[in-house]
Amino acid sequence: MRRYYFDHNATTPVADEVLEAMLPYLRGGYGNASSIHTFGQDAKAGLERARRQVAALLNAKPAEIVFTSGGTEADNLAIIGAVRAAPGPRKHIVTSAIEHPAVLSTCQALERDGVEVTYLRVGSSGVVSPEDVRAALRPETVLISIMHANNELGTVQPIAAIARIAREAGVLFHSDGVQSCGKLATSMQELGVDLFTLSAHKIYGPKGVGALYVRKGTKLEAIQHGGHHERDRRPGTENVPGIVGLGQAAESAQRRFAVEVARLGALRDAFERSVTERVEHVSINAKDSPRVPNTSNIFFDHLQGEAMVIALDLKGMAVSSGAACSSGSVEPSHVLTAIGLSRERARSCLRFSFGKDNSKEQAEALLEAIPAVVEHLRKLSPALTH
């Protein structure tokens, strides 16, 4: 049985050119990038080349790139580091209810330390209102953190407009760009953010490595302690093979950006049209909002998303549900309930996220599998009424 992968927002396969770039640093180029001998300087050269590659993807300066262990650490460093560096006894953060747990959990941890946090609501559009951001600002606000693209819905947030509000108020602005890199234009000059997060494994790079853009002059306190790596912003011996892989992934993403964005958008749109034509009682979440081109979140009434994930997997199709399994119980996605879906409907959603290796033929195979799975599971559903 052939297996097809439609869960690229969770992770992507490592691209061939990325693996090829990493291999020399997993074999002979094993030096510590802080060592002054030839082995170390060879590793340092690979590290700095990757820094330039990531900076080029973001239209930033290489010195503004900090390498981390991934998007979660980069989010933590951005949020905690900015709050700790800010003066004053009272501190306040503005974020949204649809952020990734890497942001929400970090804000909640800071709340336990006395930092106040405003969690902005969103409507069915899944888009944060810039005016809501403006209204939430206080004299003690030190940071705004709003993601660039939502990982479940694919909705694109008005980052440039929020950045202008942040600048006017003299407040730092962080954006989690893990789901936008490679899918949207990510020029730091055009977006206007102070801090921006990305992760290698979302752009066909290896897991366990990411980066944080820190605009020159932004005050940021390190949240780990050790050596003087990454200009004193992130101590620890650098993961040179992973960073080299991230650099190559960033270069590849920049090179294929225009063609791939158009192709994925057309593939996603055709898929959504076909699903709504072939299956009854379905609807596309945030359909009329700006979205990244590869992501579709659809609810199938009278079904459990987890059951559909399993049934489709048995047919060789990898997708994801809008539910999170925690402590043995399946809870509906906080993103889907935040846009107004009931807990029951939120549990009926599936996310389809397409990638560079998905073809029209693969999408058609998925489209052929979905109606049969839906029909079978609805026959078993006590909630279904005719």
C-alpha positions as CSV (number, residue, x, y, z in Angstrom):
1,M,0.0,0.0,0.0
2,R,1.3,3.4,-0.9
3,R,1.4,6.0,1.9
4,Y,0.9,9.7,1.4
5,Y,1.8,12.4,3.8
6,F,-0.5,15.4,4.3
7,D,0.7,16.7,7.8
8,H,3.4,19.1,6.9
9,N,2.4,21.6,9.5
10,A,3.4,19.0,12.1
11,T,6.8,18.3,10.5
12,T,8.3,18.0,7.1
13,P,10.7,15.3,5.7
14,V,14.3,16.3,5.5
15,A,15.1,17.4,2.0
16,D,17.9,15.6,0.1
17,E,20.0,18.8,-0.3
18,V,19.7,19.4,3.4
19,L,20.9,16.0,4.3
20,E,23.8,16.3,1.9
21,A,24.8,19.6,3.5
22,M,24.7,18.1,7.0
23,L,26.6,14.9,6.3
24,P,30.2,16.4,6.2
25,Y,29.5,17.9,9.7
26,L,28.4,14.5,11.0
27,R,31.5,12.8,9.7
28,G,34.8,14.7,9.3
29,G,33.7,18.2,10.2
30,Y,33.0,17.4,13.8
31,G,34.9,20.3,15.4
32,N,33.6,22.6,18.1
33,A,32.8,25.9,16.5
34,S,34.4,27.7,19.5
35,S,37.8,26.0,19.0
36,I,40.6,28.0,17.3
37,H,42.2,25.0,15.5
38,T,41.4,24.1,12.0
39,F,38.7,21.5,12.9
40,G,36.9,24.2,15.0
41,Q,37.3,26.9,12.4
42,D,35.8,24.6,9.7
43,A,32.8,24.1,11.9
44,K,32.6,27.8,12.6
45,A,32.6,28.5,8.8
46,G,29.6,26.2,8.3
47,L,27.9,27.8,11.3
48,E,28.3,31.3,9.9
49,R,27.4,30.3,6.4
50,A,24.1,29.0,7.8
51,R,23.6,32.3,9.7
52,R,23.9,34.2,6.5
53,Q,21.4,31.8,4.7
54,V,18.8,32.2,7.5
55,A,19.4,36.0,7.5
56,A,18.8,36.1,3.7
57,L,15.4,34.3,4.1
58,L,14.4,36.9,6.7
59,N,16.0,39.9,4.9
60,A,17.9,40.5,8.1
61,K,21.6,40.9,9.2
62,P,23.5,37.8,10.1
63,A,24.3,39.3,13.5
64,E,20.6,39.4,14.2
65,I,20.2,35.6,14.0
66,V,20.4,33.5,17.2
67,F,20.4,29.7,16.8
68,T,18.3,27.7,19.2
69,S,17.2,24.1,19.7
70,G,13.9,24.8,17.9
71,G,10.8,27.0,17.7
72,T,9.8,26.4,21.3
73,E,13.1,27.5,22.8
74,A,13.2,30.5,20.4
75,D,9.7,31.5,21.6
76,N,10.7,31.1,25.3
77,L,13.9,33.2,24.7
78,A,12.0,35.9,22.9
79,I,9.2,36.3,25.5
80,I,11.0,35.6,28.8
81,G,14.2,37.3,27.6
82,A,12.3,40.5,26.6
83,V,10.2,40.6,29.8
84,R,13.3,40.2,32.0
85,A,15.2,42.8,30.1
86,A,12.4,45.4,30.4
87,P,12.6,47.9,33.3
88,G,9.9,48.6,35.8
89,P,8.2,46.6,38.6
90,R,5.0,45.9,36.7
91,K,5.0,44.2,33.4
92,H,2.3,43.3,30.9
93,I,2.1,41.2,27.8
94,V,-0.5,41.2,25.0
95,T,-1.0,37.9,23.1
96,S,-3.8,36.0,21.5
97,A,-6.0,33.0,22.4
98,I,-4.9,31.1,19.3
99,E,-1.1,31.1,19.9
100,H,0.9,27.9,19.8
101,P,1.4,26.3,23.3
102,A,5.1,27.4,23.1
103,V,3.8,31.0,23.5
104,L,0.7,30.4,25.7
105,S,2.5,28.2,28.2
106,T,5.4,30.6,28.4
107,C,3.0,33.5,29.1
108,Q,1.2,31.4,31.7
109,A,4.5,30.7,33.4
110,L,5.3,34.4,33.5
111,E,1.8,35.0,35.0
112,R,2.8,32.8,37.9
113,D,5.8,35.2,38.4
114,G,3.5,38.2,38.6
115,V,3.5,39.3,34.9
116,E,0.0,40.3,33.7
117,V,-1.1,38.9,30.3
118,T,-4.0,39.9,28.1
119,Y,-5.2,37.0,25.8
120,L,-7.0,38.6,22.9
121,R,-10.0,36.8,21.5
122,V,-10.6,36.2,17.8
123,G,-13.9,35.6,15.9
124,S,-14.7,32.9,13.4
125,S,-12.2,34.5,11.0
126,G,-9.3,33.3,13.2
127,V,-7.6,36.7,12.7
128,V,-6.5,39.0,15.5
129,S,-7.7,42.6,15.2
130,P,-5.0,45.3,15.3
131,E,-7.4,47.6,17.0
132,D,-7.9,45.0,19.7
133,V,-4.2,45.0,20.2
134,R,-4.1,48.8,20.4
135,A,-7.0,48.8,23.0
136,A,-5.2,46.2,25.2
137,L,-2.0,48.3,25.6
138,R,-1.2,49.7,29.0
139,P,1.6,51.9,30.3
140,E,3.3,48.8,31.7
141,T,3.0,46.8,28.5
142,V,6.5,45.5,27.6
143,L,5.7,43.0,24.8
144,I,3.2,42.0,22.2
145,S,3.4,38.4,20.9
146,I,1.2,37.5,17.9
147,M,1.9,34.6,15.6
148,H,2.4,35.2,11.9
149,A,0.4,32.2,10.7
150,N,-1.7,29.9,12.8
151,N,-0.6,26.2,12.8
152,E,-4.1,24.7,12.7
153,L,-6.2,27.1,10.6
154,G,-3.4,28.6,8.5
155,T,-4.8,32.1,9.1
156,V,-2.4,34.9,8.5
157,Q,-2.3,37.6,11.1
158,P,-1.9,41.3,10.2
159,I,1.7,41.5,11.5
160,A,2.8,44.7,9.7
161,A,-0.2,46.6,11.1
162,I,0.4,45.4,14.6
163,A,4.1,46.2,14.3
164,R,3.2,49.8,13.5
165,I,1.0,50.0,16.6
166,A,3.8,48.5,18.7
167,R,6.3,51.0,17.4
168,E,4.0,53.9,18.1
169,A,3.6,52.7,21.7
170,G,7.3,51.9,22.1
171,V,6.5,48.2,22.8
172,L,8.6,45.3,21.6
173,F,6.8,43.0,19.2
174,H,7.5,39.2,18.8
175,S,5.9,37.0,16.2
176,D,6.1,33.2,16.0
177,G,6.8,32.6,12.4
178,V,7.3,28.8,12.6
179,Q,4.3,28.2,10.2
180,S,4.9,31.1,7.9
181,C,8.5,30.6,6.8
182,G,8.7,29.3,3.3
183,K,4.9,29.9,2.8
184,L,4.7,33.7,3.2
185,A,7.1,36.6,2.6
186,T,9.2,37.0,5.7
187,S,11.1,40.2,5.3
188,M,11.8,41.6,8.7
189,Q,12.0,45.0,7.3
190,E,8.5,44.8,5.8
191,L,6.9,43.0,8.8
192,G,8.5,45.4,11.2
193,V,8.8,43.0,14.1
194,D,11.6,43.0,16.8
195,L,11.7,39.3,17.4
196,F,10.8,36.4,15.1
197,T,10.8,32.7,15.5
198,L,11.5,29.9,13.0
199,S,12.1,26.2,13.1
200,A,14.1,24.0,10.8
201,H,11.8,21.0,10.7
202,K,8.9,23.0,9.3
203,I,10.9,23.9,6.2
204,Y,12.4,20.5,5.3
205,G,15.3,20.7,7.7
206,P,16.2,18.6,10.7
207,K,14.4,18.5,14.1
208,G,16.0,20.0,17.1
209,V,17.2,23.3,15.6
210,G,15.6,26.7,15.1
211,A,16.4,30.4,15.2
212,L,15.3,33.6,16.7
213,Y,15.6,36.9,14.8
214,V,16.6,39.7,17.2
215,R,16.4,43.2,15.7
216,K,19.6,45.1,16.3
217,G,19.3,47.2,19.5
218,T,16.6,45.0,21.0
219,K,17.3,44.3,24.7
220,L,17.1,40.6,25.4
221,E,18.2,38.8,28.6
222,A,19.5,35.2,28.2
223,I,17.3,32.6,29.9
224,Q,20.1,30.0,30.0
225,H,23.5,30.3,31.6
226,G,26.9,29.0,30.5
227,G,29.4,30.2,27.9
228,H,29.4,33.2,25.6
229,H,27.9,31.5,22.5
230,E,25.6,33.3,20.2
231,R,26.8,36.7,21.4
232,D,25.8,35.9,25.0
233,R,22.2,35.3,24.0
234,R,22.1,31.5,23.9
235,P,24.9,29.6,25.7
236,G,25.9,26.0,24.8
237,T,28.0,24.3,22.1
238,E,26.2,24.8,18.8
239,N,24.5,22.0,17.0
240,V,26.6,22.5,13.9
241,P,25.2,19.8,11.7
242,G,21.6,20.8,12.5
243,I,22.4,24.5,12.0
244,V,24.0,23.8,8.7
245,G,20.8,21.8,7.8
246,L,18.7,24.8,8.8
247,G,20.8,27.1,6.7
248,Q,20.4,24.9,3.6
249,A,16.7,24.5,4.3
250,A,16.3,28.3,4.5
251,E,18.2,28.8,1.2
252,S,16.1,26.2,-0.5
253,A,12.9,27.7,0.8
254,Q,13.9,31.1,-0.5
255,R,14.8,29.7,-3.9
256,R,11.5,27.8,-4.5
257,F,9.2,30.2,-2.7
258,A,7.3,31.8,-5.6
259,V,6.6,28.7,-7.6
260,E,5.8,26.5,-4.6
261,V,3.5,29.0,-3.0
262,A,1.4,29.2,-6.2
263,R,1.4,25.4,-6.7
264,L,0.4,24.6,-3.2
265,G,-2.4,27.3,-3.2
266,A,-3.9,25.8,-6.3
267,L,-3.6,22.3,-4.9
268,R,-5.3,23.2,-1.6
269,D,-8.1,25.2,-3.3
270,A,-8.9,22.3,-5.7
271,F,-8.9,19.9,-2.8
272,E,-11.3,22.0,-0.8
273,R,-13.7,22.4,-3.7
274,S,-13.7,18.7,-4.3
275,V,-14.3,17.8,-0.6
276,T,-17.3,20.1,-0.4
277,E,-18.7,18.7,-3.6
278,R,-18.2,15.0,-2.7
279,V,-19.1,15.0,1.0
280,E,-22.2,16.4,2.8
281,H,-22.2,18.3,6.1
282,V,-18.7,19.7,5.8
283,S,-17.4,23.2,6.1
284,I,-14.0,24.9,5.8
285,N,-12.9,26.8,8.9
286,A,-11.8,30.4,8.3
287,K,-12.2,29.8,4.5
288,D,-12.6,33.5,3.8
289,S,-9.6,34.7,5.8
290,P,-6.1,35.1,4.5
291,R,-4.4,31.8,4.9
292,V,-1.0,30.2,4.1
293,P,-1.4,28.3,0.8
294,N,-0.9,24.8,2.1
295,T,-3.4,24.5,5.0
296,S,-7.0,23.4,5.1
297,N,-9.0,22.8,8.3
298,I,-12.3,21.1,7.7
299,F,-15.0,19.9,10.0
300,F,-17.0,16.8,9.2
301,D,-20.3,16.9,11.2
302,H,-21.3,13.9,13.2
303,L,-17.8,12.4,13.2
304,Q,-14.9,12.2,15.6
305,G,-11.7,13.6,14.1
306,E,-9.5,11.0,15.8
307,A,-11.5,8.2,14.3
308,M,-11.1,9.8,10.8
309,V,-7.3,10.1,11.4
310,I,-7.1,6.4,12.2
311,A,-9.4,5.3,9.3
312,L,-7.5,7.4,6.8
313,D,-4.2,6.1,8.1
314,L,-5.3,2.6,7.5
315,K,-5.8,3.7,3.9
316,G,-2.3,5.1,3.7
317,M,-3.2,8.8,4.2
318,A,-1.5,10.8,7.0
319,V,-3.6,13.8,8.3
320,S,-4.1,15.3,11.7
321,S,-7.1,16.2,13.9
322,G,-8.0,19.3,15.7
323,A,-7.7,17.6,19.1
324,A,-4.9,17.1,21.5
325,C,-4.4,14.0,23.6
326,S,-3.4,14.8,27.1
327,S,-3.4,12.4,30.1
328,G,-5.4,9.8,28.2
329,S,-8.3,12.2,27.3
330,V,-8.8,13.8,24.0
331,E,-9.5,17.6,24.4
332,P,-10.7,19.8,21.6
333,S,-8.2,22.2,20.1
334,H,-8.0,25.6,22.0
335,V,-7.7,27.2,18.6
336,L,-10.9,25.8,17.3
337,T,-12.9,26.6,20.4
338,A,-11.4,30.1,20.3
339,I,-13.0,30.7,16.9
340,G,-16.4,29.8,18.3
341,L,-16.7,26.1,17.5
342,S,-18.5,23.9,20.1
343,R,-16.4,21.3,21.8
344,E,-18.2,18.6,19.8
345,R,-17.6,20.3,16.4
346,A,-14.0,21.1,17.3
347,R,-13.5,17.4,17.8
348,S,-14.9,16.7,14.3
349,C,-12.2,18.8,12.5
350,L,-9.3,17.6,10.4
351,R,-6.3,19.5,9.2
352,F,-4.7,18.8,5.8
353,S,-1.4,20.5,5.3
354,F,0.3,19.9,1.9
355,G,4.0,20.0,1.1
356,K,6.5,20.1,-1.7
357,D,6.2,16.4,-2.5
358,N,2.4,16.2,-2.7
359,S,1.2,15.9,-6.3
360,K,-2.3,16.3,-7.9
361,E,-2.3,12.5,-8.0
362,Q,-1.7,12.2,-4.3
363,A,-4.4,14.8,-3.5
364,E,-6.8,12.8,-5.8
365,A,-6.0,9.6,-3.9
366,L,-6.9,11.4,-0.6
367,L,-10.1,12.7,-2.2
368,E,-11.1,9.2,-3.1
369,A,-10.5,7.9,0.4
370,I,-12.3,10.6,2.3
371,P,-16.0,10.0,1.1
372,A,-15.8,6.2,1.9
373,V,-14.3,6.9,5.3
374,V,-16.9,9.5,6.1
375,E,-19.8,7.3,5.0
376,H,-18.6,4.3,7.0
377,L,-18.0,6.3,10.2
378,R,-21.3,8.2,9.9
379,K,-23.1,4.9,9.8
380,L,-21.6,4.1,13.1
381,S,-22.3,7.6,14.6
382,P,-25.3,7.8,17.0
383,A,-25.3,11.6,16.5
384,L,-26.2,11.4,12.8
385,T,-29.7,12.3,11.9
386,H,-31.2,12.2,8.4
